[in-house]
Amino acid sequence: MDRFTKRFLLTLAFLFLYAPIIVLIVFSFNDSKLRGTWSGFTFKWYIELFTDRNILTSFYHTIFIAVVATVVATIIGTITAIGIHDLRGWKKSGYLNINYLPVLNPDIVTAIALMSLYGFLHLQLGLFTLTLSHIIFCIPYVILSVLPKLKQMDKNLIEAALDLGCTPRSAITKVVIPQIIPGIASGALMSFTLSLDDFVISFFTTGMGVSNLSITLYSMTKKGINPSINALSALLFVTVLLLLVIINSKTNVLEES
């Protein structure tokens, strides 16, 4: 296979992946509510987006939950990954297999399990249980993102830091953490996007009056989706794209230095 054919297939694959997003962004500027008809260019859906209280409330819940879940899951996942990396033998493989289960498990099983757990603990479903659920399903992805960076790290760094007078805590914060920042950033970004996208687990673990964007979109399908959602989706895509560019650029700078 020659170079031109490879480039053509690669371009075709990316067009296949991103064509729906491109169509969504284009129709967020469509003057018509019909998704298949172009009636002219307009910004009215973006204007209506910031006046729709239902969408804005759902957006606030979505961002709040995503940020909290990302921060907490990144901290817990990084600490857990460091602990798993130091294990050996069947203990390490056992913890890794336990960590794989939530990733491979269907979302519907995880959702029903969490809902049953909250019922057993007599927790009222709402913002707290929804946020807690997002933290729980984000942690395994952070662990899987950090572990490869720990494997690439020189094993003698920690011992050298301890010999030079570092305490175990300072060795982790000043030696280990800087070495695995790319993995931590990847895990945090993955957690953020997974939290923004989740529907099944959110649907089963939230209560009355608390919904994220995915639940709001699901409820809109019964009455007809507001075109303002296209505008919101376009803004979210651009935001995630900018975050990805910023994180990758900073990661490249750290790796070069």
N, C-alpha and C positions, 0 to 999 in steps of 0.2 A: 504493500500500500504506500503510494507516494505521499509527499508532504501536502500537496494541494488537496488530495482526497481526505486526509486526516483533518485538515483545517475546515474543509467543507462539512464533514460529519460533526465536528465539534461545534461549529456555528449552528448547524441544524438542530443539534441537541439543546443548545442554550435557547434558541428561538422557541423550541417546543416547550421548554420549562417556563420561559418568561413571557410568552405570548398572552396568557390569561391576565397577567399583572399589567401588561402594557394596555390591553383592552380596557381593563378596569380604570386605569389612570385616565385614559382618553375619554371614557364615558362619564368620568366625574366632572367633566366640563361640558357635558351634553345638556342642551336646553330642554330636552324632553325627558319624561319619566320612563318612557319605553326603552328597554335595554337594547333593542335591536334596531332602533331608528335614530339617525343623527339629525338633529333639528337646529343646530347652531351652537356657537361657543358662548359659554356663560360661566360666571363665578357664583351663581345664586345658591348652588348646593353647598358650597363652602360657607356662604353667609348664613344659610339656614342651619348648618351644622352647629354653629356657635349660639344658636337661639333655641335649639331643641333641648329641653331640660332632661328628657328621658335619656337621650344619647349621651349628653354631657355627664349625667350622674353615673351611667354605666362606664363611661370612659374614665371618670375619676376612680371608680372602684377598680377597674382593670389596671390602671397605672399604679395605684397604691398597693394593690396585692402583688403586682409584678415586681415592684421595687423592694418591698419587704421580703418577699419570697427569695428574690435574687441575693440580697444582702445576707440573710440568715442562712440560706442553703449554701452559699459560697463559703461562709465561715465554717459551718459544720462540715461541709464536704471536704474542704481543704484539710482540716484537722484530722478527719477520718482517713483521708487518703494517705497522709503522712504516717498515721498509726498502722494502716494496712501494709504500707510499703516496708515497715520495719519488721513485720512478722515473717515467719519462715514455715515451710512445710504445709501440713494439712490445715493449720489454722488460717494461713493466708488464703489458700484456695477455698476454704469454707466461707470466709468473709466475702471473697470475691463473688462466689456463687450466690450468696445472699443478696449482694448488691445488684447482681444481674437480674434477679427475679422481678423487681418492680419495672425494670426497663422492658423485659420481654413479656410481662404480664399484660393481658388486654386491659384497656382503660376501664371498661365496664366492670371488671372484677375488682380492680382497685377502688373504683368509686363506691360500689356496693359494700365493700369491706370497710371503707372509711365511714360510710353512713351508718353501718351497723355498730362500729366502734363508738361513734359519737352518741348513738342511742343507748348503748350499754353504759356509757359514762354519764348519761343524762345531761349532755351538753346541748344547748339550744342552737339549732342551725342558724348561721348568720355570717357576718363578716369575719368573725374570729375563726370559725371552723373552715370557711372557704380559704382564708389565708394560710391556716395550718396545713390544709390539704395540699396547697400549692408548694409549700416548703417541703413537705414529705416527698412528693414525686419529683422535685427538682434536685434533691440531694444526690441520688445515684448518678445523675448526669455530670454533676460537678466532680464527683469521685473519679469517674471514668475519664474526665478531661485532664485531671491533675496527675493521675498515676503515670501516664507515659512520660511526662516531664520529670517526675521523680526517678524513673528508671534511667533516663538520659543523664542525670546528674552524677558527677564524680562521687563515688562512695567515700573517698578520703576527705572530702571537704568538711564534713561534720567533725570527724576525728581531729582534723587539723585545727578547727575552730576551738574545740574543747581543750586541746593541748596548749593553745595560745591564751587560755584564760576565760573563754566564753562559758557561761552557764548553759545548760541544755535549752532553756527558754530563749536566751539571746542567740544561741546558735541557730535555732529555728527561725527566729524573726529576722536576723541579720544575714544569715547565710542561705538557709533553705528557701525561704519565701522569695527573695529576689531571683533565685534561679528558676522558680516555677511560675513566675508571674504570667507568662504566655498561656499556660494551662489554666491558671485561675481565671484569666480574662475570658478564655474560650468557654469555660464552664459557666461563668456569670452571664455571658451573652446568650448561651444556650438556655439557661434557666429563664432569662427574661423573655425570650421569644416563645418558649414553651408555655410560660404562664399567660402570655398575651393570647396564645392560640387555643388554650384548653377549653373544652366545652363539657365533655362527658363527666369528668370528675367534679367540675364546678356545678353542674346541674344537680348532682346528687348530694352535694355537701353544703349548699347554700340554703338560706331561709327566705321568708317573705320579705320583700322590699329591698333585697340585696341581690344584684345581678351584675355580671360583667358584660362585655360587648358580645361575646359569643352567645350568651343566653338571651340578650336583647335581640340579636339577629334572628335567633330561632323563634322567638315570639312574634317577630315581624313577618315571618314567612306565612302566617295564617291570614294576615291582612294585606300583605304586599310590602316589599322592602322599600324603605325610603331611600331615594337616590343620594341623600346626604351620607349614607353609609359608604358609598363609593368614594366620596371625598375624604372621609375619615380613614378608610383603608389605604388610600393613596398617601395620606400624611403619615400613617404608621409605617408604611413601606419605606418612604423616604427617610424617616427617623431611624429605623433599624439599619438601613443602608449606610447612613452617616455614622452611626455608632460602630458598625463593622469596619468602615474605612479608618476611623479614628483609632480604634483598638488595634487594628492590624498595623497601622503606621507606627504607633507607639511600641508595639511588640517588636517590629523590625529594628527600631532604633535601639531597644534594649538588647536584642540579640547581637547586633553589630558592635555594641559597646562592651 
